[in-house]
Amino acid sequence: MGGAIYVDSEPEKGTCFIFHYPVKLTDKKRELSADVSKNIKVTELENKTILIVDDDPAQLALTSEILVQARVQTLTCKSVNDAITALKNKKIDLVLTDIQMPEEDGFSLLKKIKSNPKTKDIPVIAISGKPNITSKDYLDKGFSASLSKPYKGRDLLELLNKHLNTEIIYTQQTSPTELSDSELFKLATLSQFTQGDEASLKAILTTFVKSTEESVAELVSYKEAKRTDQISKTAHRMLPMFRQLEIETTILEQLEEQNIDDEALHKKLEDLQKQIKEVIAAINSYIIG
């Protein structure tokens, strides 16, 4: 596609990745599929730069994709420190941040942004999978808005247009793209973010497979160290993409809630590893198919 990835790195501070996707402009306005049954025409987002902060690479790829479809330049960071570096070095129009992250969370990032006179007016939207925090809670803390994982592309774009004062227009209904789904996962929701672009869909799935394998290794390591708190955090990070792909989440939910005693934990992790192995095999089959 002729795109490029730029790396902005500072020793002991962190690294940000900048994704640039060239788009051929025409006289026709871009129509962007935001859910299965509707199109959204985005007319004024092309010159905006949005910073996405999330410790899950698959979630970063997913959120980036819907913004790329809207011609938005995106910067992605996996930590608060990386995000602060990006804010110092780049002109950012809006920040999308996960809440639960290692070391520092989204609330810490918000506090740092709002305490800096140079960044205090940048809208910050919380994107979180935490079910026990309400929209009002986020607003009370100072966020411009919030979005619950998993979310629809339409909902994200509506928030962007609201807080960036850009325009959004609904157009005619369209038919959903035909997809070959496995019994272990579903692609309908994920494909909304890629607008039928199979290469982009497979790229997101490839990132999901890699990050899931790394997360499973983390779970095993934390089990051996008897770190149930870290097991809960890892499960929390994995859940949104599992829900986005409609993968069975019962065991992950139990791990997140720390609702498993020590004796049952070993068996639950074995069952989860078996389930994920089957899911990854099915996804890899789709990717290479």
N, C-alpha and C positions, 0 to 999 in steps of 0.2 A: 504493500500500500504506500511505500515511500515515507513512512513515518519514522520517528526517532525517539530514543529514550535518553534523557540527559541525567547525569548524576551530580548532585551538589552536596559535597561532603566536607566536613570539618573534623579534624582529629579530636577525639574525646567529647564531641558534641553530637554527632549523628549524621545521618545521610537522608536526603530526600531524592525521590525519583520524579522527574518531570516527563510526562507522556505527551508527545506532539503527534497529532494525526492530521495530515493535510486533507482538506476537503475541497473538491471542485465546486466552485460557486456558480450558480446559474441565476437567471432572472426569476425563476420560480422559487417561491418560499419553501423551505424545508418542512416536510411533514414527518413527524416523529411518532411512531407507534408507542403509546404509553401503557396500554393494556390490551387484552385480547380483542376487545370489541370497539375500541375508539382510537382515533388518531389525535395527536396534539400537534399544532403548528407552533413552533417556537421561533420567534422573530427577532429577539433582541439579546440573546445570550452569547452570541459569537465572540464578543470582546471581553467576556468575563473570565476571571481566573478563580477557581474554587479549590480550596485546600481540604483534602479528605484525610482524616486521622483515624486509624483503626489498626489494632494489632493482628487482625486476621487478614492474610494476603488474599484469600478468596473473596472476602467482603470488600476489600479495596478494589479488586478487579471488577466486581459486580457493580459497585457504585460508579466507578470510573466509566464503565461502558455506557450507562444511560446518559452520562454527561458528554461523552464523546459523540454520541448520536445527536446531541443538541449543539455540537460544535463548541463546547466549552473547553478551555484549557484547564487541565487538572494537575495538581500536585498531590502526591500521596506520601504520607508519613506514618510510621508504625509506633511512634511514641510522642509524648509531650515535648521532650527536648528537641526532637527532630522538627516538630511543628513550629516551635518558637524560633528555631534557626531559619526556617522557611519564611516566617512572617517578617523577620529582620531583613531578609535578602530579596524578597519578592513583593510585588504589589498584589495583595489578596483582596478579593471582593466579598468573599463569604467563606466561612469555615463549617464543615460538616465533621462532627467528632463522635466517636464511640465514647461510652462512659466508662465501662470497666476495662482497664488496661493495666499491664504490669507497672510497677514503680509509681507512676502518677496517673490519675484518672482524668476523665473529661471535665470534672468540676475544677480540678487544679488548672487545666488548660484555660478554661473560661476565666478563672480568677486572674491569671497572668495576662490574658488578652485585654481584659477590662481595666487592669491596673496600669497599663501602658498608654500614655496619651496618644501615641502614634497608631495604636490598634484598637482603642476602646470603642470606636464606632463601627467596627466590622461585625456584621450579623453572625451569630454562632448558633448553629442548629444541632441539637443532641440527637444522635441516632443510636438507639439502645435496645437491647433485648431484655432489659430488667422489667419484669411485669409489676413489681411492687412500687414503682415510681410513676406518678401521674403526670399528665401534661402540665397541670397547674404547678406541681412541684418544680419542674424544670423552669417554668416562667418565673416563679418566685426566686429561683437561684440566679436569674439573670440571662438565661438562654432566650434567644429570639423565638424559638419554637422547638418542637421535638417530633421525632418520627420513630415508630416502633418497628423493630425487626421481627419477622421479615416484612418488607413494605413493597408497595407497587411503584413502578416508575412514574406513573401519573401523579401519585401523592408527593413524590420528591420534587417533580417539576413544578407543581403548583406552589410548593413552599418557596422554591427558588424565585419564581416569578413574583410572588408576594413580597419577599424581602429584598429583592433586587430591583423592584419597580419595573419589571419587564412585562411583556405581553404574552398571553397564552390564549389560543383560540382552538375550540373543539371543531373538528371537521367530520366528514362522513364516516360511517361505520365501515370496518373492513373485516374480512374473514380471517380467522386464526390460521397460522401456518401449520401444516400437517407435520407431526413429529412422531418418531418411533420411540415410544416409551418402554422402559423395562418395568417389571413388577416391583423392582427394588427402588426405583427413583422416577421422578416425573420432570419433564423439561418445559412444560407449558408456561409456568411462571417465569422461569429463567430466560426463556426465549423472548419475553416481552422486553428485556433489557438490551437485547442484541438486534432487534428489528429483523429477525429472520436471517441474520448473517451467521451462517454455520461455522465459519472460521472463528469468529469472535466467541460464539457459544462454546466451541471446543477449547479455546484458549482459557476461558473461565473455568471449565471443567478440569483442565489440566492443572491449573493453579489450585483448585479445590482438592484434587487427589493428593498433590504434594503436601499441602498444608495439613490435610487430614492425617496422612501418614506420620508427619512430624508431631501432631497433637496426640496420636495414639502412643507414640514413643514417650511423650511427656507423661501421659497417664500412667504408664507402666513404671516409669522412674519414680513418680510421686507416690505410687502405691508401695514400692519397696522402701521408700523413705518415710512412709506413714504420714504423708502430707495431705490429709483430706481437704484442707483449705485450698491447696493448689489444684487438686483434682476437681474441685467445684468450679474454680475459675476457668480451667481448661475446658470443662464441659460447657460452661456458659458461653465461651468463645466459639465453640463448635456448633452450638444449637441453631443459630440463625440460618446458616447455609444449609443445614440438614432440613430445616423446615421449608426453606426456599425450594429445595429439591424434593420435598415431600417424602423424605426418608424417615423410617421408623425412629422415634426419638425417646422411647420409654426409658431405656437404660441411661441415656445421657441426662434426662430430666432428673432421674433419681440421684445420679452423681452430682448434679448441680445443687440439688436440695440437700445433699449429704444425708440422704434418706436410706442409707445402706450400712448395716453394721459391719464390723471388721471381718467377721467370719464369712459373710456373703460377698464382700468386696472382690475377692479373688475370682470367684465364679462369675460375677457380673462383668468384670473386665474381660474375662475369657470369652464370654458370650458377645460382648461388644466388639472385641477384636475379630471374632468369626463373622459377625454381621457386616462389619466395615470391609473386611477382606472380600466378601461376596459383592458388596456394593461397588467397591473400587474395580473389581474385575468386570462388572457389568458396564461401568462408566468407561473404562479403558477400551472395552469392546466397541462401544459407541464411537469413541474418539478415533480409533483406527479403522472403523468400518466404512 
